[in-house]
Amino acid sequence: MTALSQETPAKRQKLQQVIGTHNGTFHCDEALAVFLLRQTDKYRDADLIRTRDPAVLDTCNIVVDVGAVYDESKQRFDHHQRGFTEVFGHGFTTKLSSAGLVYKHFGKEIIANTTQLPVDDGKVEKLWLKLYKEFIEAIDAIDNGISQYPDDIEPKYRSRTDLSSRVSHLNPAWNQPTDSQTVDTQFGKASRLTGEEFLGRLNYYAHAWFPARDLLFSSIAKSKETIDSTGKIILLEQFLPWKEHLFELEADETSSIAPGEAIYIVYPDETASNWRIQAVPVSPESFESRKALPEEWRGLRDEELTKVSGIPGGIFIHASGFIGGNKTKEGALEIARAALKPL
């Protein structure tokens, strides 16, 4: 049995909350679960005990990834027991690990605390779901041995740089010391590693990804008023990650964005000081466009493109027709308008 804490002995004696998890070899899920708990009000200053002794675990206020019990009322969050089938819900079907269990029950509080938003704010709910999809679910799947693809498909290469692999690499090698103090020190590093990446992703989605959603929504409304009343052309006055947001807004029944309406997105290429016209794909991951730029323009560049299209300032049209460029905003919009018309 080992106890870990960053608190002084005097303060540790005053602490009432203790987190329990197993000792020995550690994994990404409990390393993250412990970090997440320390982002909550109740367990922020909690001690940590790593043990498999049931009697000691029974003295802990909360136990993760050990004990063969999942019971929120008892603050027990293990997933190894026979018959455990808990999933996150909301359309997700991956069996949870201790990370997913803790996130399911404490995630909204953690997000609210970190972003300084009220826990019942609609953005907290969306961020909670987004972080599960983009960050937590993979940790759950890897810990539970769930492959991304059928077992009969042989990978073309090996990947050992994912977060779960990097946490695994922090365990002592076979020919290194494995005393409890050494392993506990490495566990602390692993927990911090997972936490830093979680907070980094949360920071991105809260302060970059989410504002892009709001800006896209307002840009769609403005474009219908000033650019194209049918909603087929959307003008963005600054570049932003629009693709995923567009499809989510189209799928949102409370949104005024009609599914399949948008055809072209016009936005500035701020690094090159020119403008882009991008065809909306049929799905977020698809290379097929709802309406690719005209066949006659594809593969052309500069003066030749300007001559064939009749639109000044041409830079290029990709060979597949999914994107093109023009020197000016007006030129980019004209390409989009012309592309909507039969040639």
N, C-alpha and C positions, 0 to 999 in steps of 0.2 A: 504494500500500500504506500502511495506517495501523495503528498499534498503540495499543490503549487499555488502561489499567490504573489502578486507584485506589491502587496501591502506590507507595511512594517509590522513586526510582531505585536506591538501595542495595539495597533488598529485592528489586526487580525483577530485579536481576542474579543473585540467588540462586534465583529461581524456575525450576523445571524444566518446569512444565506450561504449555502455550500452546494456547488455543482459537482455531481459525481459522473465519472465515465470510466471506461476500462483502462487498465494499464497495459504494458507491453506494446507490441506493434500498433501503430496508429494509422488512421486513414483520413481521407479528406472530409468525409461526412461529419465525424464527431469533432474534428478540428474546427470546422466551420460552425457546427452547432454550439460549441462552447463560446466562440467569438460572438455569435449572434445573441446568445443569452446575455452576454456582458454589454449589449447595447440596449437592454431593457431597463426600466426603472427598478424593478425588483432585484435583478441579479447583476446590476452594474458593478458592484464592488464585491461580488461573491468570491469565496475561496474555491479552489478546484482540488478534488481528490480523485486520483486515478487508481482504481482497484477493481478486483472482481469478487471481493469478499461480500457476500450478501448482507451480512450483519452491518458492515461499515456503510454499504450503499443505503441501507435503511435509515441511516442517520442523516443522509443528505436531503436537502430541500427539493432538489430536482436531479434526475438521473437520465443520461442520454447514452444510447448505443450499447447498453448492457442491462442485464436484469431480466430479459425475456418478458417484459410487461410494457404495453402501451395503454396508458390510462391518464388522460389529461387531468382528471380530478385529483389524481395522486402525484401528478407531475413526473410521470414515468414515460420516457419516450424511446423505447427500443423497437427494433424492426426485425430481429432475428428469429423470433419465436414462430413455431408452427402455426399456420392459420392466419398469419398477418397478411393482409391484402390492402391496407390503406393507401389511397391515392390522393392527390391534391384536389381533384375535382375540377370544375370549370372547363371540362373538355380534356383535361390531362389524364392519362391512364397509366403512367409510369408508377410502379410501386415506390413508396417513399423510403428513404434512408433516414437516419437521425437528423440530418441537415434539413430534409424536406419536412419532417415532422415539426421540428422547432420553428421552421419558417412558416409553416401553415398556421401555427397557433400564435406566433409572436411577430410575424413579419410585418403586419400593418403597424403595430406599435413601433417597431424598429424604424420603419420608413418614416412614420410621422415624427419620431424623435430626431431623426437625421435631417429631414427636410424642413422641420419646424412648421409642418402643416397639421391642422386638426386631423385626428385619426379617422373621422367620418368624412373628410374631404374626398370628393370623387377622384381626384388625382392620386391619392394614396392607394385606392383600390386598383387603378390602372397600373400604377408602378409595381404594386404587389404581384399582379398577374404577369407583367412584363419581365420582372426579375426572375420569377419562377421559370418562365419559358426560356429565357436567354442565359440563365446562370445556374439556378438550383437544379433543374430537372436533369441535366447531364450528370451532375454529381450523384443524384439519386440512382440513375440508371447504371452508372459505372459501378457503384458500390454494390448494387444488387445483381450485377452480372448480366445486364440487359444490353444486347448489341444494337448498334444503330441500323444494322442491315442483316439480311438472312445469313445464317452460318455457312451456307454453301457458296457464298461469294467470297473469294479470296482477295484480301486487300492488296493494292498495288504497292503500298509502302507502309511503314510503321510510323506511328505518331506516339511519342513519349513526352510531349511538351505540354499536354493539357494540365489543368490544375491538379486533378487527382494524381497524375503521374508525378508531378513535382512535389506534392506532399509525400508520396511514397518514397521518393528519393531522399527525403530528410530523415528517414529511419536509418539507424546505424547499419552499416554493411556487416556481412557475416564475420569479418575479421576485425571489427571495431568493438570498443567497449559497449556492453548492453546493460550496464547497471542502471538502476532506476533514475538516478540523478541525470545521467547522460540522456536517457530516453525522454525524460520529462522536459529537459531543456530543449530538445529537438521538437517535442510536441508544442512547446510554446512558440517556437519559430513557425511551425506549420499553421497554428491557429492564427497567428498574426498575418501570415502570407495569405491565407484564405480570406481573412477579414479585410485586408487592404484591397484585394481584388473585388470583393463584394462591394465595398464602399466606393471604389472607383467606378464600377458599373452603375451603381445607384446614382452617383454624382452625375454621370453622363446622361442617364435616362431622365433624371429630374431637371437638369439644368441645360441640356442641349437637345435631347430627343423630344422631350415633352413640349418645350417652347416651339419647336419646329412644327408640331401638330397644330398648335394654335395659329401660327403664322400661315400655314398652308390653308387652313380653313378660311381665314380672312382673305387670303389671296384669291381663292376660288370665288368668293362672293364679289370681290372687287373686279376680277377678270370678267365675270358675267355682266357687270355694269359698264365696263369701259373697253373691253377687248373683244369678247365674243359672247353674245347673249345665250348661245346654245350650250355653253359650258365645255365645248370641245377643246378650246385652247386656254391653258392656264398660264398666266404670266407671274413669275416670281422675280421680285426686284433684287433679291439676293439668293445665293445658292443655299439650299437646305436639304436634308435627307427627306425626300417627299414620298418615295415609292410605297413604303410600308404604311405610312399614315394615310395615303390616298385610299388604299384598299380597305383599311380598317374603317375609314369614314364612309366609304361606299357600303360597307357591310353593316354599319350602325343604323338601325331602324329609326333612331331618334335624330339622325343627321339629315340635312337637306341635300346631301350629295347623292345623285342618282348613280347606281351601279353601271359601269361601262360608258359613262357619259364623256369623261375626259379622254382625249386622243393624243394631244401633244402638250408637253411642258416646255416653256421657254424660260431660260434663266441665264444669269451672267456666269461666265467662266472667269472668276475674279483673278485667277493667277495669270491668265493670258490676255486679260483686258478685251475679251470679245464675248460673244453670246452663243448659247447652245440651244438646239431644238431637239428634244428627246421624245420618242414615241413611247406611249404608255404600254407596258407589256400586258399580256393577257392574264398573268398572275405575277406575284412579287418575285418569284424565282425563275420565271420563264424568259427565254431568249426570243420568243415569238411576240410580235407587237400587235396591238389592236388594229393599227393601220400604219405600216411602215412607210417611210418617206418614199417618194416615187421611184420606180425602177429606173427610169431614164436618167435620174440624177446620181444614182448610187455609184460610188467609186470615183466620182469626179472631184476635182479640187480647183480652188483659186479661179483664175480667169476662165478656164473651161467650164467650171460650174456656173459662174456668173453668166456666161454666154448662153449655155443650154437652158438654164432656169429663167433667164431674163431678170434676175434679182441681183442688184449690185451688192458687192461685199462678200461674195461667197468664199468660204474657206474650205469646207469639205462636206461630203455626205458619205457616211460609212457604207461599205460594200453590202451590208445586210439591211441598211436603211433604218436602223434603230436610232441613230443620232446624226446630227449635222451641226455645222458651225457657220456663223456669219460675223462680220466685223462689227455690226451694230444691232441694237435692240430692234429697230424698225425692220432691218433686213431679216432677222430671225423670225419676227412675227409674220412677215410677208411669206417666208418659206412655209410656215405652218398653215397660213390661210390658203396658199396655192396647193399645198399637199392635200387639203381636204376636198379640193375640187377634182373631178375626173379629168385626166389629161387626154 
